[in-house]
Amino acid sequence: MNKQAESIDRFLRLDEVLHTTGLGRNTVYRRIREGTFPKQVRIGPNSVAWRQSAIAQWMIDLTPSNDQSVH
């Protein structure tokens, strides 16, 4: 696999986004409307997905810089 192919982003469907983030479906769509969650991209006439990199960046941005767990 060449370097460019290795850096290609994955598309995540809603079930993967929910599993990865731990958020519920309604929360994801509410946060999209609020502008606090990455927007989905259209990948077909009746299909949307999220870029894995956008979800990963959202999770990084949400994590405190010291990355300590909250008790």
N, CA, C and O atoms as CSV, one atom per row, in Angstrom:
chain,resi,resn,atom,element,x,y,z
A,1,MET,N,N,0.849,-1.180,0.000
A,1,MET,CA,C,0.000,0.000,0.000
A,1,MET,C,C,0.893,1.242,0.000
A,1,MET,O,O,1.834,1.331,0.788
A,2,ASN,N,N,0.605,2.178,-0.864
A,2,ASN,CA,C,1.440,3.375,-0.919
A,2,ASN,C,C,1.076,4.347,0.197
A,2,ASN,O,O,0.057,4.190,0.869
A,3,LYS,N,N,1.914,5.339,0.378
A,3,LYS,CA,C,1.750,6.314,1.467
A,3,LYS,C,C,0.399,7.019,1.392
A,3,LYS,O,O,-0.267,7.184,2.414
A,4,GLN,N,N,-0.014,7.435,0.197
A,4,GLN,CA,C,-1.284,8.143,0.043
A,4,GLN,C,C,-2.460,7.240,0.423
A,4,GLN,O,O,-3.393,7.693,1.085
A,5,ALA,N,N,-2.427,5.994,0.019
A,5,ALA,CA,C,-3.508,5.065,0.340
A,5,ALA,C,C,-3.597,4.828,1.842
A,5,ALA,O,O,-4.691,4.658,2.379
A,6,GLU,N,N,-2.446,4.815,2.528
A,6,GLU,CA,C,-2.446,4.615,3.975
A,6,GLU,C,C,-3.106,5.767,4.708
A,6,GLU,O,O,-3.662,5.576,5.789
A,7,SER,N,N,-3.053,6.963,4.132
A,7,SER,CA,C,-3.598,8.132,4.817
A,7,SER,C,C,-5.059,8.408,4.456
A,7,SER,O,O,-5.623,9.402,4.912
A,8,ILE,N,N,-5.672,7.555,3.655
A,8,ILE,CA,C,-7.070,7.748,3.286
A,8,ILE,C,C,-7.940,7.553,4.524
A,8,ILE,O,O,-7.773,6.599,5.283
A,9,ASP,N,N,-8.862,8.478,4.703
A,9,ASP,CA,C,-9.771,8.467,5.834
A,9,ASP,C,C,-10.819,7.367,5.670
A,9,ASP,O,O,-11.179,7.015,4.547
A,10,ARG,N,N,-11.301,6.834,6.769
A,10,ARG,CA,C,-12.405,5.877,6.735
A,10,ARG,C,C,-13.709,6.621,6.939
A,10,ARG,O,O,-13.750,7.642,7.625
A,11,PHE,N,N,-14.765,6.112,6.348
A,11,PHE,CA,C,-16.105,6.619,6.624
A,11,PHE,C,C,-16.732,5.729,7.681
A,11,PHE,O,O,-16.686,4.503,7.582
A,12,LEU,N,N,-17.317,6.351,8.689
A,12,LEU,CA,C,-18.000,5.613,9.741
A,12,LEU,C,C,-19.496,5.828,9.606
A,12,LEU,O,O,-19.958,6.958,9.445
A,13,ARG,N,N,-20.246,4.748,9.671
A,13,ARG,CA,C,-21.700,4.854,9.651
A,13,ARG,C,C,-22.177,5.183,11.069
A,13,ARG,O,O,-21.407,5.109,12.027
A,14,LEU,N,N,-23.446,5.545,11.186
A,14,LEU,CA,C,-23.979,6.006,12.463
A,14,LEU,C,C,-23.727,5.010,13.596
A,14,LEU,O,O,-23.333,5.419,14.688
A,15,ASP,N,N,-23.943,3.727,13.364
A,15,ASP,CA,C,-23.761,2.757,14.452
A,15,ASP,C,C,-22.319,2.736,14.955
A,15,ASP,O,O,-22.079,2.552,16.148
A,16,GLU,N,N,-21.360,2.924,14.048
A,16,GLU,CA,C,-19.958,2.972,14.470
A,16,GLU,C,C,-19.668,4.245,15.254
A,16,GLU,O,O,-18.923,4.220,16.234
A,17,VAL,N,N,-20.259,5.366,14.820
A,17,VAL,CA,C,-20.076,6.640,15.520
A,17,VAL,C,C,-20.642,6.539,16.935
A,17,VAL,O,O,-20.010,6.980,17.895
A,18,LEU,N,N,-21.840,5.954,17.062
A,18,LEU,CA,C,-22.458,5.806,18.374
A,18,LEU,C,C,-21.597,4.927,19.280
A,18,LEU,O,O,-21.392,5.241,20.452
A,19,HIS,N,N,-21.100,3.834,18.728
A,19,HIS,CA,C,-20.262,2.916,19.507
A,19,HIS,C,C,-18.948,3.588,19.917
A,19,HIS,O,O,-18.509,3.454,21.059
A,20,THR,N,N,-18.327,4.306,18.990
A,20,THR,CA,C,-17.032,4.934,19.251
A,20,THR,C,C,-17.131,6.048,20.278
A,20,THR,O,O,-16.278,6.166,21.157
A,21,THR,N,N,-18.179,6.873,20.167
A,21,THR,CA,C,-18.296,8.040,21.041
A,21,THR,C,C,-19.036,7.755,22.336
A,21,THR,O,O,-18.846,8.455,23.330
A,22,GLY,N,N,-19.881,6.727,22.330
A,22,GLY,CA,C,-20.713,6.455,23.497
A,22,GLY,C,C,-21.935,7.345,23.568
A,22,GLY,O,O,-22.680,7.302,24.546
A,23,LEU,N,N,-22.147,8.153,22.537
A,23,LEU,CA,C,-23.311,9.034,22.496
A,23,LEU,C,C,-24.514,8.295,21.932
A,23,LEU,O,O,-24.367,7.271,21.264
A,24,GLY,N,N,-25.692,8.815,22.202
A,24,GLY,CA,C,-26.912,8.286,21.615
A,24,GLY,C,C,-27.220,8.991,20.308
A,24,GLY,O,O,-26.687,10.065,20.026
A,25,ARG,N,N,-28.087,8.377,19.512
A,25,ARG,CA,C,-28.452,8.924,18.206
A,25,ARG,C,C,-29.000,10.350,18.314
A,25,ARG,O,O,-28.570,11.239,17.579
A,26,ASN,N,N,-29.951,10.566,19.231
A,26,ASN,CA,C,-30.542,11.902,19.378
A,26,ASN,C,C,-29.501,12.931,19.790
A,26,ASN,O,O,-29.538,14.074,19.335
A,27,THR,N,N,-28.572,12.526,20.653
A,27,THR,CA,C,-27.516,13.435,21.103
A,27,THR,C,C,-26.610,13.832,19.942
A,27,THR,O,O,-26.243,14.999,19.806
A,28,VAL,N,N,-26.251,12.866,19.110
A,28,VAL,CA,C,-25.401,13.163,17.955
A,28,VAL,C,C,-26.071,14.203,17.063
A,28,VAL,O,O,-25.450,15.205,16.708
A,29,TYR,N,N,-27.326,13.977,16.700
A,29,TYR,CA,C,-28.011,14.906,15.792
A,29,TYR,C,C,-28.274,16.256,16.452
A,29,TYR,O,O,-28.234,17.288,15.783
A,30,ARG,N,N,-28.543,16.261,17.765
A,30,ARG,CA,C,-28.728,17.539,18.461
A,30,ARG,C,C,-27.423,18.331,18.452
A,30,ARG,O,O,-27.426,19.536,18.201
A,31,ARG,N,N,-26.309,17.650,18.727
A,31,ARG,CA,C,-25.020,18.344,18.745
A,31,ARG,C,C,-24.613,18.822,17.354
A,31,ARG,O,O,-23.959,19.857,17.229
A,32,ILE,N,N,-24.983,18.097,16.324
A,32,ILE,CA,C,-24.723,18.568,14.960
A,32,ILE,C,C,-25.474,19.884,14.742
A,32,ILE,O,O,-24.912,20.850,14.226
A,33,ARG,N,N,-26.753,19.912,15.141
A,33,ARG,CA,C,-27.543,21.148,14.996
A,33,ARG,C,C,-26.937,22.294,15.799
A,33,ARG,O,O,-26.956,23.444,15.359
A,34,GLU,N,N,-26.401,21.982,16.973
A,34,GLU,CA,C,-25.784,23.006,17.830
A,34,GLU,C,C,-24.406,23.421,17.333
A,34,GLU,O,O,-23.860,24.432,17.774
A,35,GLY,N,N,-23.844,22.640,16.414
A,35,GLY,CA,C,-22.507,22.938,15.902
A,35,GLY,C,C,-21.391,22.427,16.793
A,35,GLY,O,O,-20.254,22.886,16.685
A,36,THR,N,N,-21.702,21.471,17.682
A,36,THR,CA,C,-20.684,20.961,18.603
A,36,THR,C,C,-20.261,19.535,18.289
A,36,THR,O,O,-19.603,18.887,19.102
A,37,PHE,N,N,-20.634,19.044,17.116
A,37,PHE,CA,C,-20.257,17.693,16.692
A,37,PHE,C,C,-20.034,17.720,15.193
A,37,PHE,O,O,-20.726,18.451,14.484
A,38,PRO,N,N,-19.076,16.932,14.688
A,38,PRO,CA,C,-18.805,16.938,13.239
A,38,PRO,C,C,-20.046,16.583,12.414
A,38,PRO,O,O,-20.815,15.691,12.773
A,39,LYS,N,N,-20.218,17.291,11.318
A,39,LYS,CA,C,-21.334,17.006,10.413
A,39,LYS,C,C,-21.040,15.771,9.581
A,39,LYS,O,O,-19.886,15.467,9.278
A,40,GLN,N,N,-22.089,15.073,9.221
A,40,GLN,CA,C,-21.948,13.908,8.366
A,40,GLN,C,C,-21.736,14.357,6.923
A,40,GLN,O,O,-22.053,15.489,6.556
A,41,VAL,N,N,-21.199,13.455,6.119
A,41,VAL,CA,C,-21.019,13.723,4.685
A,41,VAL,C,C,-21.870,12.730,3.905
A,41,VAL,O,O,-22.033,11.580,4.313
A,42,ARG,N,N,-22.405,13.182,2.786
A,42,ARG,CA,C,-23.236,12.308,1.951
A,42,ARG,C,C,-22.322,11.411,1.126
A,42,ARG,O,O,-21.445,11.893,0.409
A,43,ILE,N,N,-22.535,10.100,1.234
A,43,ILE,CA,C,-21.712,9.153,0.465
A,43,ILE,C,C,-22.527,8.430,-0.594
A,43,ILE,O,O,-21.999,7.599,-1.333
A,44,GLY,N,N,-23.805,8.745,-0.667
A,44,GLY,CA,C,-24.688,8.146,-1.669
A,44,GLY,C,C,-26.033,8.835,-1.605
A,44,GLY,O,O,-26.246,9.688,-0.743
A,45,PRO,N,N,-26.949,8.486,-2.501
A,45,PRO,CA,C,-28.253,9.153,-2.547
A,45,PRO,C,C,-29.007,9.064,-1.219
A,45,PRO,O,O,-29.704,10.003,-0.837
A,46,ASN,N,N,-28.871,7.951,-0.525
A,46,ASN,CA,C,-29.578,7.764,0.740
A,46,ASN,C,C,-28.633,7.375,1.871
A,46,ASN,O,O,-29.046,6.743,2.843
A,47,SER,N,N,-27.379,7.749,1.741
A,47,SER,CA,C,-26.383,7.321,2.727
A,47,SER,C,C,-25.526,8.484,3.193
A,47,SER,O,O,-25.073,9.308,2.398
A,48,VAL,N,N,-25.317,8.530,4.502
A,48,VAL,CA,C,-24.388,9.500,5.076
A,48,VAL,C,C,-23.421,8.757,5.984
A,48,VAL,O,O,-23.697,7.648,6.440
A,49,ALA,N,N,-22.295,9.387,6.234
A,49,ALA,CA,C,-21.289,8.817,7.124
A,49,ALA,C,C,-20.472,9.966,7.700
A,49,ALA,O,O,-20.614,11.116,7.283
A,50,TRP,N,N,-19.632,9.646,8.645
A,50,TRP,CA,C,-18.736,10.621,9.246
A,50,TRP,C,C,-17.310,10.215,8.943
A,50,TRP,O,O,-16.997,9.027,8.856
A,51,ARG,N,N,-16.448,11.200,8.783
A,51,ARG,CA,C,-15.032,10.906,8.581
A,51,ARG,C,C,-14.445,10.475,9.924
A,51,ARG,O,O,-14.653,11.132,10.944
A,52,GLN,N,N,-13.718,9.375,9.910
A,52,GLN,CA,C,-13.110,8.874,11.134
A,52,GLN,C,C,-12.194,9.933,11.755
A,52,GLN,O,O,-12.157,10.085,12.976
A,53,SER,N,N,-11.464,10.656,10.923
A,53,SER,CA,C,-10.549,11.680,11.434
A,53,SER,C,C,-11.301,12.795,12.157
A,53,SER,O,O,-10.807,13.327,13.151
A,54,ALA,N,N,-12.486,13.154,11.671
A,54,ALA,CA,C,-13.278,14.207,12.315
A,54,ALA,C,C,-13.776,13.756,13.681
A,54,ALA,O,O,-13.781,14.533,14.636
A,55,ILE,N,N,-14.196,12.495,13.769
A,55,ILE,CA,C,-14.654,11.952,15.045
A,55,ILE,C,C,-13.482,11.857,16.020
A,55,ILE,O,O,-13.614,12.215,17.190
A,56,ALA,N,N,-12.341,11.378,15.540
A,56,ALA,CA,C,-11.153,11.271,16.394
A,56,ALA,C,C,-10.737,12.642,16.905
A,56,ALA,O,O,-10.406,12.789,18.081
A,57,GLN,N,N,-10.750,13.656,16.031
A,57,GLN,CA,C,-10.358,15.006,16.444
A,57,GLN,C,C,-11.334,15.564,17.461
A,57,GLN,O,O,-10.926,16.223,18.417
A,58,TRP,N,N,-12.635,15.306,17.264
A,58,TRP,CA,C,-13.655,15.753,18.220
A,58,TRP,C,C,-13.372,15.142,19.594
A,58,TRP,O,O,-13.464,15.831,20.610
A,59,MET,N,N,-13.027,13.855,19.629
A,59,MET,CA,C,-12.747,13.185,20.897
A,59,MET,C,C,-11.483,13.748,21.547
A,59,MET,O,O,-11.436,13.910,22.766
A,60,ILE,N,N,-10.463,14.046,20.751
A,60,ILE,CA,C,-9.230,14.635,21.275
A,60,ILE,C,C,-9.525,16.006,21.857
A,60,ILE,O,O,-9.064,16.335,22.949
A,61,ASP,N,N,-10.295,16.806,21.128
A,61,ASP,CA,C,-10.619,18.158,21.579
A,61,ASP,C,C,-11.449,18.139,22.861
A,61,ASP,O,O,-11.365,19.067,23.665
A,62,LEU,N,N,-12.239,17.103,23.055
A,62,LEU,CA,C,-13.096,16.978,24.222
A,62,LEU,C,C,-12.320,16.541,25.452
A,62,LEU,O,O,-12.733,16.815,26.579
A,63,THR,N,N,-11.191,15.859,25.242
A,63,THR,CA,C,-10.401,15.309,26.335
A,63,THR,C,C,-9.566,16.407,26.981
A,63,THR,O,O,-8.886,17.162,26.287
A,64,PRO,N,N,-9.616,16.498,28.306
A,64,PRO,CA,C,-8.763,17.488,28.980
A,64,PRO,C,C,-7.311,17.278,28.617
A,64,PRO,O,O,-6.884,16.149,28.374
A,65,SER,N,N,-6.546,18.358,28.577
A,65,SER,CA,C,-5.155,18.289,28.127
A,65,SER,C,C,-4.296,17.402,29.016
A,65,SER,O,O,-3.310,16.833,28.547
A,66,ASN,N,N,-4.651,17.274,30.296
A,66,ASN,CA,C,-3.848,16.408,31.157
A,66,ASN,C,C,-4.289,14.941,31.025
A,66,ASN,O,O,-3.625,14.045,31.546
A,67,ASP,N,N,-5.396,14.704,30.336
A,67,ASP,CA,C,-5.878,13.356,30.022
A,67,ASP,C,C,-6.046,12.462,31.246
A,67,ASP,O,O,-5.875,11.246,31.163
A,68,GLN,N,N,-6.381,13.072,32.379
A,68,GLN,CA,C,-6.631,12.295,33.582
A,68,GLN,C,C,-8.114,11.990,33.668
A,68,GLN,O,O,-8.953,12.809,33.292
A,69,SER,N,N,-8.427,10.812,34.162
A,69,SER,CA,C,-9.834,10.452,34.264
A,69,SER,C,C,-10.488,11.212,35.403
A,69,SER,O,O,-9.867,11.497,36.427
A,70,VAL,N,N,-11.743,11.528,35.201
A,70,VAL,CA,C,-12.520,12.254,36.195
A,70,VAL,C,C,-13.140,11.249,37.148
A,70,VAL,O,O,-13.723,10.257,36.710
A,71,HIS,N,N,-13.021,11.492,38.436
A,71,HIS,CA,C,-13.577,10.547,39.416
A,71,HIS,C,C,-14.820,11.115,40.061
A,71,HIS,O,O,-15.426,10.464,40.912
